[in-house]
Amino acid sequence: MLQDRYVELFNVVKAYPNPFGEDIAVVDGFNLTISQGEFISVIGHSGCGKSTVLTMIAGLNPITDGGIVVAGKEISGPGPDRAVVFQAPCLLPWMTAFQNVMLGVKQVYPNASKSDKMAMAEYSLSVVGLADAMDKYPRELSGGMQQRVGIARAIALKPKMLLLDEPFGRLDSLTRMELQDVILNILNFDKITTMMITHDPDEAVYMSDRICMMTNGPGAKVGEVMDIHFERPRNRQEIMGTSEFFDYRGRLIQFLNDCETEKEERRKAAS
C-alpha cells in the first residue's frame, strides 16, 4: 500500500570525485521505507552522510544512482511537496515574519485568493506560537523565534514531507525542548511525514517513531533501524523517566560507539 511505502529510498548512492578524478561514494546503497505520517530520525557520526541523504530527498542534491519516491512519484528535483527546515532559518531581513512566510505561500499557491493566502500564513505562525510577533523583523526576534518562523514557513506550504536538518542545533537546551514540542504538536494534528537529522540520542528517542542509524562513511548506509513504541501524543516527563527510554538511548549510544571502534580499527589497519 502507498501509505506503508509513502517514501522510499532504494539503493541510493551519492558519489563525489576525489582530487585524482575517482568517484568516492559518500553514501552507498542506502535503503529505507517510510510510512505516511511517520516521524523518522536519522542519526550517525559527523560526516557519515546524514544531511546528504536529506538534501537528496529534498531534491537539492542530485543522486548518483538509485531512486527516491515520495507519495508514488520519483523525485527529479526540489518541489513544494517537500519542505525543509535547516539549522539556520535564513530569513530575509527586510521582511517581517509574516512576509517571510507569505513569500513561500504566494509561490506555491499563486491562484489562491489573497484572504486564503493570508489565512495560511497567519495560521502557521500562530501554531508555532508567534501570533503576536507576525509583524516583527528577524532582528527583533530571538534565535528560537526565528527558527519558529522557519518552521511556520515550511508547514504553511502544506507539504507531503517535512525535512528537518538539525533544526535545533544552534539553540540553548530550554529553547530546544520548547521547539521539539512545537514540532510534535503540529505533527500530532497535521500528520506530516517527517525525517529529522540529529546528533542527539535523547531528541531522537523522544520525537521519533523509528530511528535510522547510519554506518560511518565513506560508503555509508543504513546500519540498523530501531522502532520506538511510545504512544502519541507524548509527555516528556513521563517518557524520559522510563526504563524503556534509557534502553532505547543505550542501544543508540552502543551503535555509535561500535561505529567509532570500527573506524579506529580501520585507521590502525591502514597505517
Phi and psi in degrees as a GROMACS rama.xvg file:
@    title "Ramachandran Plot"
@    xaxis  label "Phi"
@    yaxis  label "Psi"
@TYPE xy
-60.114  -37.2689  LEU-2
-60.6725  -34.571  GLN-3
-80.1124  -22.5692  ASP-4
-126.136  47.817  ARG-5
-64.2112  -39.7301  TYR-6
-123.574  131.761  VAL-7
-138.493  125.582  GLU-8
-112.547  121.434  LEU-9
-126.748  119.63  PHE-10
50.1813  43.141  ASN-11
-74.1719  133.022  VAL-12
-127.744  136.982  VAL-13
-129.94  117.118  LYS-14
-123.642  145.598  ALA-15
-125.577  145.828  TYR-16
-73.5225  139.84  PRO-17
-87.2164  177.864  ASN-18
-58.4182  -18.5091  PRO-19
-94.8602  6.05315  PHE-20
84.9928  4.43916  GLY-21
-91.7101  142.992  GLU-22
-80.753  127.218  ASP-23
-111.768  121.326  ILE-24
-80.6296  109.988  ALA-25
-71.019  -45.4435  VAL-26
-117.321  132.271  VAL-27
-141.954  107.953  ASP-28
75.983  45.7818  GLY-29
-84.2757  119.545  PHE-30
-124.716  127.314  ASN-31
-160.196  139.124  LEU-32
-121.904  135.142  THR-33
-123.706  132.105  ILE-34
-79.5002  156.74  SER-35
-63.2927  131.037  GLN-36
83.0081  0.812392  GLY-37
-81.9943  148.433  GLU-38
-110.156  116.841  PHE-39
-123.914  133.967  ILE-40
-102.133  148.12  SER-41
-117.299  124.593  VAL-42
-131.126  150.718  ILE-43
172.99  172.651  GLY-44
-68.634  157.267  HIS-45
-55.8198  135.825  SER-46
86.5305  2.88255  GLY-47
-80.3253  -13.6612  CYS-48
109.218  16.4071  GLY-49
-59.1098  -53.4874  LYS-50
-68.1292  -27.7772  SER-51
-61.997  -43.5409  THR-52
-60.9171  -46.0576  VAL-53
-63.05  -44.5771  LEU-54
-69.5816  -25.211  THR-55
-70.4641  -40.4009  MET-56
-63.1149  -39.7473  ILE-57
-67.7176  -15.9928  ALA-58
82.837  10.3963  GLY-59
-88.4112  -12.3852  LEU-60
-137.845  107.799  ASN-61
-63.2748  141.201  PRO-62
-80.1143  150.676  ILE-63
-83.1456  -38.0254  THR-64
-157.66  163.302  ASP-65
90.194  -160.591  GLY-66
-156.7  156.52  GLY-67
-132.371  126.59  ILE-68
-118.97  132.079  VAL-69
-125.749  121.241  VAL-70
54.6051  42.3781  ALA-71
81.4218  3.70236  GLY-72
-124.443  126.593  LYS-73
-72.5439  129.73  GLU-74
-80.1653  148.941  ILE-75
-133.071  6.59449  SER-76
168.644  -177.073  GLY-77
-67.9737  156.515  PRO-78
-164.826  158.907  GLY-79
-68.7413  -9.45931  PRO-80
-73.6525  -11.7813  ASP-81
-127.939  110.822  ARG-82
-103.012  138.835  ALA-83
-116.864  136.044  VAL-84
-117.427  115.999  VAL-85
-92.2254  175.611  PHE-86
-62.3544  -38.3835  GLN-87
-104.638  131.375  ALA-88
-69.4616  -22.364  PRO-89
54.9579  52.86  CYS-90
-81.7976  149.09  LEU-91
-76.6277  118.32  LEU-92
-68.4002  -20.8788  PRO-93
-89.4024  2.88669  TRP-94
-115.249  147.474  MET-95
-72.3408  171.911  THR-96
-56.6512  -45.2423  ALA-97
-61.3232  -44.8906  PHE-98
-66.953  -34.9195  GLN-99
-62.7549  -41.0863  ASN-100
-71.5014  -41.597  VAL-101
-62.6386  -29.3169  MET-102
-57.1598  -46.0681  LEU-103
-71.111  -39.8366  GLY-104
-60.3752  -42.7558  VAL-105
-63.5679  -37.079  LYS-106
-72.4678  -38.0794  GLN-107
-84.4375  -31.3577  VAL-108
-123.425  62.6353  TYR-109
-64.4042  -23.9572  PRO-110
-95.8891  -2.48028  ASN-111
-72.3708  154  ALA-112
-69.0602  159.729  SER-113
-59.9676  -40.4188  LYS-114
-66.9368  -37.163  SER-115
-66.9314  -41.5733  ASP-116
-61.6207  -44.9441  LYS-117
-63.0401  -38.3161  MET-118
-65.5752  -39.4135  ALA-119
-60.1728  -47.1998  MET-120
-66.7197  -44.4305  ALA-121
-64.2377  -40.8644  GLU-122
-63.0738  -47.905  TYR-123
-63.7635  -37.0692  SER-124
-70.6077  -34.9127  LEU-125
-69.5619  -38.4366  SER-126
-72.3787  -17.8254  VAL-127
-96.1995  7.25057  VAL-128
87.168  24.3354  GLY-129
-117.629  28.4812  LEU-130
-59.1755  -30.8958  ALA-131
-97.8254  6.37173  ASP-132
-127.406  20.0773  ALA-133
-63.5221  -30.2247  MET-134
-96.407  9.84862  ASP-135
-88.8681  149.781  LYS-136
-88.984  157.369  TYR-137
-50.1465  -37.8901  PRO-138
-64.7932  -18.9271  ARG-139
-93.2662  0.191934  GLU-140
-112.208  145.356  LEU-141
-69.5656  170.705  SER-142
-59.619  -40.7652  GLY-143
-66.2833  -38.3102  GLY-144
-69.299  -37.6  MET-145
-61.83  -40.0406  GLN-146
-68.4609  -31.447  GLN-147
-61.9512  -38.6512  ARG-148
-63.481  -41.3082  VAL-149
-60.7249  -39.7398  GLY-150
-67.4256  -43.8335  ILE-151
-60.6547  -41.7766  ALA-152
-60.3038  -36.6233  ARG-153
-72.6797  -48.3478  ALA-154
-74.1426  -21.256  ILE-155
-63.57  -23.706  ALA-156
-78.7089  -6.94654  LEU-157
52.4043  56.443  LYS-158
-73.7385  159.279  PRO-159
-78.0446  -26.1806  LYS-160
-141.63  136.102  MET-161
-106.909  127.775  LEU-162
-115.959  119.641  LEU-163
-114.791  113.281  LEU-164
-102.847  89.4175  ASP-165
46.8234  56.503  GLU-166
-67.4064  -15.749  PRO-167
-111.872  10.3367  PHE-168
-63.3523  -27.0392  GLY-169
-98.8231  6.79458  ARG-170
-104.611  154.09  LEU-171
-69.4198  164.94  ASP-172
-62.0549  -38.7931  SER-173
-67.3901  -46.1982  LEU-174
-64.6341  -36.2555  THR-175
-59.1347  -47.2981  ARG-176
-65.2903  -38.6977  MET-177
-60.7525  -43.3536  GLU-178
-75.683  -29.2596  LEU-179
-56.8563  -45.5589  GLN-180
-71.3666  -31.951  ASP-181
-59.6681  -47.6262  VAL-182
-61.2924  -48.0352  ILE-183
-63.0919  -38.876  LEU-184
-64.8156  -38.8379  ASN-185
-64.3033  -45.0876  ILE-186
-71.451  -28.573  LEU-187
-60.9675  -30.898  ASN-188
-92.7898  -45.6566  PHE-189
-92.2089  -17.0346  ASP-190
55.3639  43.913  LYS-191
-81.3244  132.587  ILE-192
-63.7099  128.216  THR-193
-134.457  138.293  THR-194
-121.318  132.474  MET-195
-124.698  132.023  MET-196
-92.0907  131.146  ILE-197
-150.556  156.491  THR-198
-104.61  -4.48644  HIS-199
-101.199  109.568  ASP-200
-58.914  -40.2455  PRO-201
-61.9784  -44.5969  ASP-202
-61.9219  -43.6783  GLU-203
-61.9548  -45.6894  ALA-204
-67.3458  -43.0826  VAL-205
-65.3898  -38.1102  TYR-206
-96.0059  -21.3941  MET-207
-96.7185  156.221  SER-208
-88.4281  -35.0013  ASP-209
-143.822  154.64  ARG-210
-124.258  124.417  ILE-211
-95.7744  118.147  CYS-212
-100.283  121.19  MET-213
-94.2709  142.975  MET-214
-73.5287  169.996  THR-215
-69.6067  152.498  ASN-216
-94.5708  170.91  GLY-217
-71.6327  167.992  PRO-218
73.7991  29.8815  GLY-219
-68.7555  148.783  ALA-220
-152.425  -176.735  LYS-221
-71.9844  120.619  VAL-222
-90.3163  -40.9321  GLY-223
-161.38  146.663  GLU-224
-121.914  126.885  VAL-225
-113.758  126.694  MET-226
-79.4116  138.756  ASP-227
-111.873  122.964  ILE-228
-104.602  22.5547  HIS-229
-76.2738  138.728  PHE-230
-74.2551  158.356  GLU-231
-113.199  149.664  ARG-232
-68.5878  156.661  PRO-233
-104.229  144.052  ARG-234
-112.442  117.664  ASN-235
-56.7883  -48.468  ARG-236
-64.5543  -40.2482  GLN-237
-67.3036  -42.0759  GLU-238
-71.8051  -48.0281  ILE-239
-74.115  -6.06227  MET-240
-99.5085  4.33471  GLY-241
-93.7611  155.601  THR-242
-66.9356  -30.8483  SER-243
-61.2332  -40.8725  GLU-244
-59.5118  -45.643  PHE-245
-71.151  -28.8562  PHE-246
-66.3809  -46.4052  ASP-247
-60.107  -46.5374  TYR-248
-61.4782  -43.2082  ARG-249
-64.0501  -37.4747  GLY-250
-65.2563  -40.6115  ARG-251
-62.0539  -49.0471  LEU-252
-63.6143  -37.6063  ILE-253
-63.1819  -42.0525  GLN-254
-60.7126  -45.7943  PHE-255
-64.7838  -39.5003  LEU-256
-64.741  -40.6632  ASN-257
-62.9644  -40.0175  ASP-258
-63.471  -39.8493  CYS-259
-66.9947  -40.3568  GLU-260
-62.7774  -44.2363  THR-261
-62.1585  -40.1501  GLU-262
-62.7686  -42.3469  LYS-263
-67.1443  -38.8401  GLU-264
-64.806  -38.4367  GLU-265
-65.0008  -40.7646  ARG-266
-62.6232  -42.5374  ARG-267
-67.1994  -38.3953  LYS-268
-66.3005  -31.2543  ALA-269
-83.3598  -16.8147  ALA-270
